[in-house]
Amino acid sequence: MNLEELLLSDFPRVSDEKWKDVVIKDLRGKDFEETLVWKDENGIDHHPYYRKSDTFDSSLIVAIQNAQRTDNDWIILEHKPKMNDEITQFVNQNKVEKINNLDGNIKLDLSIYKSKGANTVHELALALHHVLEYMDVLTKNGYSAAKASQKLVYVLAFGNSYFTEIAKGRAFRYLLSQLFLAYDIQPELKIIGLGSDYYLAHQDAHTNLLRTTTQAMSAVLAGCDEIYIPAFDENANTSELGKRMARNIQLILKEESHFGKITDAASGSYYIESLTKTLSEKAWDLFLEIESKGGLFQLIANGELKEMLHKDKTERIAKYKSGERLILGVNRYKNPEGLDLELKEGIEMLAKEVEK
């Protein structure tokens, strides 16, 4: 018996069934599923605890881990990255020959899907198709797949759902690696994490400090190369204090909390690994479904994309209005001053934004 076996001999393994039996006993008659399991907007069940059996011996999880960065340092962005949409303009104007004259990187604004209301699975699948469409345009106009992929930078939005957003970022990096396998390349991926202002409160702006901190933490643990988070008062008149605090949040994570010192810190977490795996599978299935329908452009042309985003948005807003989902300072622990205005601006204005 080796040392590890000797130390663990006093702590025998407990089966999944015994764990659940103990929990059910503590619930005193309450239903396990109804009380402790909740379903998110992606249709994914979240359980009260996760064990090795939830991720054990999964080749997919190993592949996800292998797709992550080999270091975790990142660049703090003071300004929101500017998107260069020249390629779209050239295609729309039938001036595709000008693509060959583009200098530098092409930033793909994949944050638009979250800002228009997409749930996480839809966001991942649409972002992946967005990349595919750009790769098709570039490779059809003289670029090798390797050179085309080297020009692309991916701007991905991060919201408030802490663990889901970590899993989303990890899943996106894995899904990109799978997409590029079709081109027989494995390029270095550069991902910019963008804190989403979709959920920022208008009236009680200081509660946004909690949100932007969570967004930054998710982006870091998801392995983003560069990160920008909005000022807490960005939805009003951004102050110098707001800008400074946005920078300092990331500096604290980097220099004091040492988030940049550990590579893929989420690796090995049964919950996050399971969530990353599930998001990857669901997003890939939807990606293939979109491809079978003719791709992203066809989805836009026949109105399916608008319908998808509208459905995501209306379901989310209904849950906020009913109180099933919460936003501090908006529909829970609201500032007594201007409650009606906050509900209108914090929720209904999201709906108007999605309709644009």
NUSEVO-451222 format. One line per 5 residues: number of its first residue (from 1); their letters; for each residue x, y, z of C-alpha. Coordinates in nm, 4 decimals, padded with zeros to 6 digits, m for minus. Layout:
# residues N
NUM = A = X Y Z | ...
This chain:
# residues 356
1 = MNLEE = 00.0000 00.0000 00.0000 | 00.1485 00.3328 m00.1048 | 00.1279 00.6531 00.0995 | m00.1742 00.7879 m00.0882 | m00.3691 00.4665 m00.0391
6 = LLLSD = m00.2711 00.4614 00.3274 | m00.3914 00.8180 00.3845 | m00.7181 00.7610 00.1999 | m00.7959 00.4267 00.3611 | m00.9644 00.6074 00.6505
11 = FPRVS = m01.1900 00.7896 00.4044 | m01.3630 00.5277 00.1877 | m01.5287 00.6416 m00.1342 | m01.8966 00.7266 m00.1083 | m02.1201 00.6280 m00.3979
16 = DEKWK = m02.3397 00.8776 m00.5802 | m02.6463 00.6988 m00.4467 | m02.5371 00.7370 m00.0835 | m02.4644 01.1067 m00.1336 | m02.8107 01.1599 m00.2779
21 = DVVIK = m02.9756 00.9549 m00.0015 | m02.8180 01.1803 00.2625 | m02.9308 01.4950 00.0806 | m03.2864 01.3633 00.0417 | m03.2950 01.2808 00.4122
26 = DLRGK = m03.1876 01.6362 00.4981 | m03.4612 01.7765 00.2730 | m03.7222 01.6257 00.5086 | m03.9712 01.5229 00.2443 | m03.9073 01.7938 m00.0134
31 = DFEET = m03.8538 01.6789 m00.3702 | m03.4848 01.6685 m00.4641 | m03.5306 01.7828 m00.8245 | m03.7797 02.0596 m00.7510 | m03.5861 02.1942 m00.4532
36 = LVWKD = m03.2226 02.1767 m00.5591 | m03.2020 02.1387 m00.9376 | m03.2606 02.4465 m01.1522 | m03.2760 02.4824 m01.5289 | m03.1126 02.7793 m01.7011
41 = ENGID = m03.2196 02.9568 m02.0199 | m03.0104 02.7134 m02.2247 | m03.2140 02.4176 m02.1054 | m02.9232 02.2918 m01.8928 | m02.9925 02.1446 m01.5487
46 = HHPYY = m02.7678 02.2733 m01.2690 | m02.7312 02.0328 m00.9790 | m02.6522 02.1113 m00.6139 | m02.3241 01.9207 m00.6283 | m02.1025 01.7528 m00.8855
51 = RKSDT = m01.8844 01.4470 m00.8475 | m01.6132 01.2764 m01.0464 | m01.8721 01.0594 m01.2187 | m02.0092 01.3729 m01.3893 | m01.6848 01.4154 m01.5831
56 = FDSSL = m01.5020 01.0845 m01.5422 | m01.3227 00.9360 m01.8423 | m01.4494 01.1927 m02.0905 | m01.2286 01.2350 m02.3957 | m01.4208 01.5541 m02.4732
61 = IVAIQ = m01.3205 01.7125 m02.1425 | m00.9564 01.6230 m02.2082 | m00.9848 01.7836 m02.5529 | m01.1377 02.0962 m02.3969 | m00.8525 02.1181 m02.1465
66 = NAQRT = m00.5941 02.0754 m02.4226 | m00.7522 02.3601 m02.6218 | m00.6949 02.6178 m02.3467 | m00.4082 02.8657 m02.3255 | m00.0728 02.7614 m02.1824
71 = DNDWI = m00.0472 03.0808 m01.9762 | m00.3078 03.3080 m01.8224 | m00.1650 03.6596 m01.8297 | m00.3724 03.9188 m02.0112 | m00.3642 04.2770 m02.1366
76 = ILEHK = m00.5878 04.5298 m01.9613 | m00.7711 04.7450 m02.2157 | m00.8650 05.0990 m02.1148 | m01.0805 05.1591 m02.4197 | m01.3460 04.9481 m02.5854
81 = PKMND = m01.1887 04.7743 m02.8872 | m01.2850 04.9244 m03.2212 | m01.4192 04.6785 m03.4746 | m01.2963 04.6922 m03.8320 | m01.5858 04.6003 m04.0572
86 = EITQF = m01.4139 04.6753 m04.3873 | m01.4444 04.3178 m04.5041 | m01.8230 04.3246 m04.4632 | m01.8437 04.6548 m04.6490 | m01.6313 04.5221 m04.9340
91 = VNQNK = m01.8431 04.2090 m04.9682 | m02.1664 04.4095 m04.9609 | m02.0301 04.6435 m05.2297 | m01.8918 04.3585 m05.4438 | m01.5394 04.4918 m05.3916
96 = VEKIN = m01.3923 04.1700 m05.2628 | m01.0608 04.2385 m05.4372 | m00.9920 04.5043 m05.1720 | m00.9809 04.2343 m04.9064 | m00.6256 04.1568 m05.0154
101 = NLDGN = m00.5252 04.5121 m04.9252 | m00.6390 04.4871 m04.5646 | m00.3577 04.5456 m04.3176 | m00.3332 04.4084 m03.9661 | m00.5883 04.1988 m03.7845
106 = IKLDL = m00.9609 04.1716 m03.8429 | m01.1598 04.1970 m03.5209 | m01.4754 03.9892 m03.5361 | m01.7444 04.1444 m03.3189 | m01.9013 03.8323 m03.1736
111 = SIYKS = m02.0424 04.0344 m02.8829 | m02.3370 04.1420 m03.1003 | m02.5224 03.8179 m03.0320 | m02.5241 03.8667 m02.6554 | m02.6167 04.2344 m02.6941
116 = KGANT = m02.9129 04.1291 m02.9087 | m03.0341 03.8857 m02.6451 | m02.8947 03.5439 m02.7431 | m02.8693 03.2770 m02.4763 | m02.5301 03.1149 m02.4270
121 = VHELA = m02.5773 02.8144 m02.6565 | m02.7127 03.0336 m02.9359 | m02.4334 03.2851 m02.8781 | m02.1649 03.0179 m02.9165 | m02.3173 02.8574 m03.2257
126 = LALHH = m02.3755 03.1922 m03.3976 | m02.0267 03.3147 m03.3099 | m01.8779 02.9979 m03.4557 | m02.0733 03.0445 m03.7781 | m01.9660 03.4096 m03.7863
131 = VLEYM = m01.6045 03.2914 m03.7884 | m01.6804 03.0319 m04.0560 | m01.8350 03.2933 m04.2870 | m01.5259 03.5129 m04.2572 | m01.2957 03.2193 m04.3204
136 = DVLTK = m01.4957 03.1332 m04.6328 | m01.4697 03.4895 m04.7657 | m01.0965 03.5121 m04.6986 | m01.0061 03.1709 m04.8398 | m01.2155 03.2344 m05.1521
141 = NGYSA = m01.0192 03.5533 m05.2131 | m00.6634 03.4342 m05.2110 | m00.5803 03.3718 m04.8480 | m00.4619 03.0340 m04.7336 | m00.6572 02.8989 m04.4371
146 = AKASQ = m00.3494 02.9412 m04.2168 | m00.2978 03.3051 m04.3170 | m00.6688 03.3862 m04.2903 | m00.6916 03.2420 m03.9397 | m00.3885 03.4433 m03.8283
151 = KLVYV = m00.5653 03.7673 m03.9208 | m00.8706 03.7007 m03.7049 | m00.9206 03.8343 m03.3524 | m01.2358 03.7325 m03.1668 | m01.4274 03.9775 m02.9463
156 = LAFGN = m01.6531 03.7852 m02.7090 | m01.8911 03.9428 m02.4571 | m01.9061 03.8269 m02.0955 | m02.2182 03.8684 m01.8859 | m02.3227 03.8171 m01.5260
161 = SYFTE = m02.3683 03.4409 m01.4990 | m02.0273 03.3749 m01.3454 | m01.9770 03.0008 m01.3925 | m02.1664 02.9832 m01.7215 | m01.9552 03.2634 m01.8674
166 = IAKGR = m01.6324 03.0889 m01.7621 | m01.7565 02.7694 m01.9248 | m01.8642 02.9635 m02.2348 | m01.5187 03.1120 m02.2874 | m01.3511 02.7737 m02.2448
171 = AFRYL = m01.6060 02.6111 m02.4766 | m01.5528 02.8807 m02.7407 | m01.1797 02.8199 m02.7516 | m01.2396 02.4457 m02.7869 | m01.5063 02.4913 m03.0558
176 = LSQLF = m01.2772 02.7194 m03.2557 | m01.0052 02.4547 m03.2432 | m01.2568 02.2002 m03.3745 | m01.3638 02.4338 m03.6536 | m01.0048 02.4852 m03.7647
181 = LAYDI = m00.9455 02.1097 m03.7692 | m01.1611 02.1106 m04.0824 | m00.8963 02.3338 m04.2419 | m00.6191 02.1101 m04.1070 | m00.4730 02.3983 m03.9044
186 = QPELK = m00.4422 02.4831 m03.5357 | m00.3686 02.8570 m03.5215 | m00.2960 03.0533 m03.2075 | m00.6259 03.2063 m03.1006 | m00.6526 03.5637 m02.9759
191 = IIGLG = m00.9700 03.6342 m02.7815 | m01.0691 03.9738 m02.6429 | m01.3098 03.9588 m02.3499 | m01.5625 04.2403 m02.3478 | m01.7615 04.3125 m02.0332
196 = SDYYL = m02.1244 04.3382 m02.1401 | m02.3227 04.6516 m02.0590 | m02.6426 04.4584 m02.1353 | m02.7159 04.4064 m01.7660 | m02.5877 04.7345 m01.6205
201 = AHQDA = m02.8347 04.9171 m01.3966 | m02.9118 05.2787 m01.4806 | m03.0398 05.4307 m01.1574 | m02.8328 05.2565 m00.8891 | m02.5111 05.2541 m01.0911
206 = HTNLL = m02.2789 05.1556 m00.8063 | m02.4302 04.8058 m00.8011 | m02.2653 04.7659 m01.1415 | m01.9280 04.7335 m00.9696 | m02.0335 04.3835 m00.8639
211 = RTTTQ = m02.1334 04.2985 m01.2192 | m01.8229 04.4313 m01.3909 | m01.6015 04.2523 m01.1378 | m01.7823 03.9250 m01.2064 | m01.7510 03.9819 m01.5811
216 = AMSAV = m01.3781 04.0457 m01.5499 | m01.3256 03.7347 m01.3367 | m01.5164 03.5203 m01.5853 | m01.3150 03.6568 m01.8779 | m00.9847 03.5972 m01.6984
221 = LAGCD = m01.0693 03.2423 m01.5917 | m01.1965 03.1710 m01.9427 | m00.8484 03.2523 m02.0728 | m00.9004 03.5783 m02.2630 | m00.5867 03.7437 m02.4012
226 = EIYIP = m00.7146 04.0997 m02.3600 | m01.0016 04.2268 m02.1464 | m01.2120 04.5413 m02.1368 | m01.4827 04.5990 m01.8781 | m01.7196 04.8965 m01.8796
231 = AFDEN = m01.7164 05.1684 m01.6166 | m01.9867 05.1251 m01.3540 | m02.1536 05.4444 m01.4803 | m02.1111 05.3734 m01.8522 | m02.4856 05.3787 m01.9120
236 = ANTSE = m02.4984 05.7340 m01.7768 | m02.2179 05.9851 m01.8239 | m01.8956 05.7919 m01.7737 | m01.6841 05.9627 m01.5085 | m01.3097 05.9573 m01.4548
241 = LGKRM = m01.3786 05.7663 m01.1331 | m01.5710 05.5042 m01.3301 | m01.2854 05.4620 m01.5778 | m01.0263 05.4384 m01.3012 | m01.2253 05.1809 m01.1050
246 = ARNIQ = m01.2716 04.9708 m01.4201 | m00.8931 04.9623 m01.4620 | m00.8328 04.8960 m01.0945 | m01.0701 04.5997 m01.0840 | m00.8494 04.4205 m01.3346
251 = LILKE = m00.5296 04.5365 m01.1644 | m00.6505 04.3884 m00.8352 | m00.7337 04.0584 m01.0057 | m00.3951 04.0518 m01.1753 | m00.1542 04.1925 m00.9169
256 = ESHFG = m00.3202 04.1155 m00.5825 | m00.5367 03.8114 m00.6498 | m00.2773 03.6628 m00.8908 | m00.5389 03.5443 m01.1392 | m00.2781 03.5588 m01.4130
261 = KITDA = m00.0440 03.3136 m01.2410 | m00.2486 02.9960 m01.2824 | m00.3219 02.8475 m01.6233 | m00.6818 02.7352 m01.6782 | m00.7707 02.7539 m01.3105
266 = ASGSY = m01.1190 02.6183 m01.3856 | m00.9746 02.2902 m01.5103 | m01.0603 02.0064 m01.2746 | m01.3727 02.1702 m01.1329 | m01.6385 01.9040 m01.1823
271 = YIESL = m01.9095 02.1694 m01.2164 | m01.7311 02.3926 m01.4679 | m01.5925 02.0981 m01.6641 | m01.9393 01.9442 m01.6894 | m02.0916 02.2790 m01.7870
276 = TKTLS = m01.8216 02.3443 m02.0487 | m01.8783 01.9987 m02.1966 | m02.2561 02.0445 m02.2135 | m02.2333 02.3918 m02.3683 | m01.9832 02.2639 m02.6249
281 = EKAWD = m02.2072 01.9744 m02.7250 | m02.5228 02.1835 m02.7490 | m02.3524 02.4659 m02.9390 | m02.1874 02.2253 m03.1832 | m02.5190 02.0518 m03.2535
286 = LFLEI = m02.6824 02.3888 m03.3241 | m02.3857 02.4920 m03.5398 | m02.4353 02.1818 m03.7547 | m02.8089 02.2488 m03.7726 | m02.7482 02.6058 m03.8945
291 = ESKGG = m02.4994 02.4747 m04.1493 | m02.7570 02.2271 m04.2798 | m02.9956 02.5191 m04.3367 | m02.7453 02.7083 m04.5493 | m02.5403 02.8933 m04.2901
296 = LFQLI = m02.5626 03.2200 m04.1009 | m02.6425 03.4390 m04.4023 | m02.9380 03.2159 m04.4898 | m03.0565 03.2324 m04.1286 | m03.0517 03.6110 m04.1540
301 = ANGEL = m03.2219 03.6170 m04.4936 | m03.5170 03.3978 m04.3942 | m03.5728 03.5739 m04.0617 | m03.4838 03.2771 m03.8411 | m03.2014 03.4631 m03.6684
306 = KEMLH = m03.4281 03.7535 m03.5726 | m03.6913 03.5095 m03.4499 | m03.4350 03.3164 m03.2434 | m03.2990 03.6291 m03.0737 | m03.6475 03.7703 m03.0159
311 = KDKTE = m03.7559 03.4478 m02.8437 | m03.4446 03.4441 m02.6222 | m03.4980 03.8069 m02.5287 | m03.8697 03.7888 m02.4512 | m03.8297 03.4766 m02.2363
316 = RIAKY = m03.5498 03.6421 m02.0388 | m03.7400 03.9664 m01.9821 | m04.0476 03.7745 m01.8678 | m03.8371 03.5992 m01.6036 | m03.6955 03.9298 m01.4811
321 = KSGER = m04.0397 04.0862 m01.4588 | m04.1791 03.7867 m01.2712 | m03.8835 03.7836 m01.0317 | m03.7749 03.4344 m01.1370 | m03.4405 03.5886 m01.2352
326 = LILGV = m03.2844 03.8700 m01.0382 | m03.0733 04.1778 m01.1008 | m02.9643 04.3578 m00.7854 | m03.0727 04.7184 m00.7904 | m03.3228 04.6523 m01.0695
331 = NRYKN = m03.5801 04.3974 m00.9532 | m03.4295 04.3076 m00.6136 | m03.3058 04.5437 m00.3382 | m03.4029 04.8379 m00.5528 | m03.3169 05.1953 m00.4698
336 = PEGLD = m03.6416 05.3413 m00.3266 | m03.5967 05.6462 m00.5473 | m03.7181 05.5968 m00.9017 | m03.8247 05.2337 m00.8815 | m04.0595 05.2560 m01.1773
341 = LELKE = m03.7992 05.4372 m01.3846 | m03.5359 05.1734 m01.3083 | m03.7662 04.8906 m01.4089 | m03.8456 05.0717 m01.7308 | m03.4879 05.1599 m01.8153
346 = GIEML = m03.3211 04.8484 m01.6792 | m03.5523 04.5934 m01.8369 | m03.7774 04.7381 m02.1044 | m03.4957 04.9342 m02.2651 | m03.3175 04.6017 m02.3121
351 = AKEVE = m03.6128 04.4899 m02.5185 | m03.6000 04.8048 m02.7295 | m03.2279 04.7580 m02.7820 | m03.2771 04.4018 m02.9027 | m03.5361 04.5160 m03.1563
356 = K = m03.2889 04.7519 m03.3250
